[in-house]
């Protein structure tokens, strides 16, 4: 499978992408609803409408998958599962 817009020149793609709808999962029913919601929130193009990173870190999909995220010396440490 080829990436979206691979059929056009890369510079042209930079101008086309903002005017196209965001990508979606082809079979959302095959994925957990929390994951579909998380991915959908990440792919909102309008930054005024997009969920913030801080809010995404508290999203149920992330919260359920990871117990803690520790920062040490400015670097994230491995996530506990």
C-alpha positions as a Python dict, from the first residue, in 0.01 Angstrom:
ca = {
    (1, 'X'): (0, 0, 0),
    (2, 'X'): (127, 348, -83),
    (3, 'X'): (97, 656, 138),
    (4, 'X'): (-174, 912, 67),
    (5, 'X'): (-83, 1164, -205),
    (6, 'X'): (218, 960, -314),
    (7, 'X'): (100, 1005, -672),
    (8, 'X'): (170, 1381, -668),
    (9, 'X'): (487, 1585, -623),
    (10, 'X'): (577, 1628, -252),
    (11, 'X'): (565, 2009, -269),
    (12, 'X'): (218, 1992, -423),
    (13, 'X'): (111, 1753, -147),
    (14, 'X'): (203, 2017, 114),
    (15, 'X'): (-57, 2247, -38),
    (16, 'X'): (-320, 1977, -95),
    (17, 'X'): (-317, 1815, 253),
    (18, 'X'): (-472, 2108, 448),
    (19, 'X'): (-772, 2109, 214),
    (20, 'X'): (-841, 1736, 236),
    (21, 'X'): (-1039, 1580, 520),
    (22, 'X'): (-823, 1416, 789),
    (23, 'X'): (-743, 1046, 750),
    (24, 'X'): (-964, 792, 923),
    (25, 'X'): (-938, 427, 1019),
    (26, 'X'): (-1070, 215, 734),
    (27, 'X'): (-1243, -30, 970),
    (28, 'X'): (-1311, 154, 1298),
    (29, 'X'): (-1534, -128, 1423),
    (30, 'X'): (-1224, -351, 1438),
    (31, 'X'): (-1064, -128, 1704),
    (32, 'X'): (-1157, -42, 2064),
    (33, 'X'): (-1388, 264, 2074),
    (34, 'X'): (-1148, 448, 2309),
    (35, 'X'): (-865, 407, 2056),
    (36, 'X'): (-1081, 527, 1767),
    (37, 'X'): (-1178, 835, 1968),
    (38, 'X'): (-813, 903, 2061),
    (39, 'X'): (-693, 875, 1700),
    (40, 'X'): (-981, 1092, 1578),
    (41, 'X'): (-893, 1362, 1832),
    (42, 'X'): (-526, 1352, 1726),
    (43, 'X'): (-610, 1400, 1358),
    (44, 'X'): (-818, 1719, 1390),
    (45, 'X'): (-645, 1966, 1156),
    (46, 'X'): (-781, 2290, 1304),
    (47, 'X'): (-551, 2355, 1600),
    (48, 'X'): (-820, 2562, 1772),
    (49, 'X'): (-1049, 2257, 1767),
    (50, 'X'): (-780, 1993, 1833),
    (51, 'X'): (-751, 1837, 2179),
    (52, 'X'): (-444, 1957, 2367),
    (53, 'X'): (-151, 1727, 2437),
    (54, 'X'): (-218, 1758, 2809),
    (55, 'X'): (-579, 1648, 2761),
    (56, 'X'): (-471, 1364, 2529),
    (57, 'X'): (-237, 1233, 2798),
    (58, 'X'): (-543, 1204, 3025),
    (59, 'X'): (-756, 1035, 2759),
    (60, 'X'): (-902, 700, 2875),
    (61, 'X'): (-717, 513, 2597),
    (62, 'X'): (-380, 636, 2729),
    (63, 'X'): (-475, 623, 3097),
    (64, 'X'): (-588, 262, 3064),
    (65, 'X'): (-275, 160, 2874),
    (66, 'X'): (-15, 324, 3098),
    (67, 'X'): (2, 350, 3473),
    (68, 'X'): (266, 621, 3500),
    (69, 'X'): (494, 836, 3290),
    (70, 'X'): (795, 954, 3480),
    (71, 'X'): (1015, 1242, 3373),
    (72, 'X'): (1375, 1234, 3485),
    (73, 'X'): (1637, 1483, 3369),
    (74, 'X'): (1401, 1606, 3098),
    (75, 'X'): (1357, 1260, 2947),
    (76, 'X'): (1063, 1027, 2973),
    (77, 'X'): (1137, 693, 3129),
    (78, 'X'): (986, 363, 3010),
    (79, 'X'): (615, 337, 3080),
    (80, 'X'): (496, 87, 3337),
    (81, 'X'): (224, -142, 3214),
}
